[in-house]
Amino acid sequence: MTHQPSTTSFDRSIKLRDQSPESATKVSEIKARLRGAGLRPTVQRLALSRLLFGNGDRHVSAEALHAEAREAGLTMSLSTVYNTLNQFAGAGLLREIAVQGPRTYFHTRTSPHHHFMDEATGRMFDAADGSVEFTRLPAPPEGMEIVGCDVIIRIRPKRG
């Protein structure tokens, strides 16, 4: 019996095996980026990387990325998406933004900056760089140091 390589929905929708020079460059760049962060470039990580990093800076929840992956024809569980996002954040490829309770967003822009969050839609977007200023932060508890300060400015449509 001969073994026939199977094609997965990852190959068809994300075209990881596309032979065009542009696609090959993008895939090799993604692989290099993952390896540089200490992550093995698995099929799932490559597919999610193309979705995450292929459209510029963006904020995404695991649920939204999972829905996007399904729309693209990818077959993976929500837990795989969560695990991948957490691995990417742990490796410094994404910035994790905990908003409220279990609600977490991941941002492809990892540099320090602040955010607006529309409470009506759940949409998150960046505040302009340099638009938030602090004159003083509280002293950290003994034996601790401040490593950053994230501001989430909650907004909603004006009433009346």
Residue pairs with C-beta under 8 A, 6 or more apart in sequence:
8 43
8 75
9 73
9 74
9 75
10 16
10 43
10 44
10 46
10 47
10 74
10 75
11 17
12 73
13 47
13 72
13 73
13 74
14 46
14 47
14 50
14 51
14 72
14 74
15 23
16 27
16 43
16 46
16 47
16 50
18 24
18 27
26 50
26 54
27 46
30 41
30 46
30 49
30 50
30 53
31 41
31 46
33 49
33 53
33 93
34 40
34 41
34 45
34 46
34 49
34 93
35 41
37 88
37 91
37 92
37 93
38 91
39 45
39 87
39 88
39 91
39 93
44 76
44 80
44 84
45 84
45 87
45 88
47 69
47 72
47 74
47 76
48 65
48 69
48 81
48 84
48 85
51 65
51 68
51 69
51 72
52 58
52 60
52 65
52 88
52 94
52 106
52 108
53 108
56 108
57 107
57 108
57 109
57 126
58 107
58 108
59 97
59 105
59 106
59 107
59 115
59 123
59 124
59 125
60 68
60 105
60 106
60 107
61 103
61 104
61 105
61 106
62 78
62 81
62 82
62 85
62 104
62 106
63 78
65 81
65 85
65 106
66 76
66 78
66 81
69 76
69 81
85 94
85 96
85 106
86 96
88 94
88 106
89 95
89 96
89 106
92 110
93 110
94 106
94 107
94 108
94 110
95 106
95 107
95 108
95 109
95 110
96 104
96 105
96 106
97 104
97 105
97 106
97 107
97 115
97 124
97 150
97 152
98 104
99 105
99 117
99 124
99 152
103 122
105 124
107 124
109 126
112 148
113 126
113 127
113 129
114 126
114 127
114 131
114 132
114 150
114 151
114 152
114 153
115 124
115 125
115 126
115 127
115 150
115 151
115 152
115 153
116 124
116 125
116 126
116 127
116 152
116 153
116 154
116 155
117 123
117 124
117 152
117 153
117 154
117 155
118 124
118 125
118 155
118 156
119 154
119 155
119 156
120 156
120 157
124 152
127 151
127 153
132 151
134 149
137 146
137 149
140 146
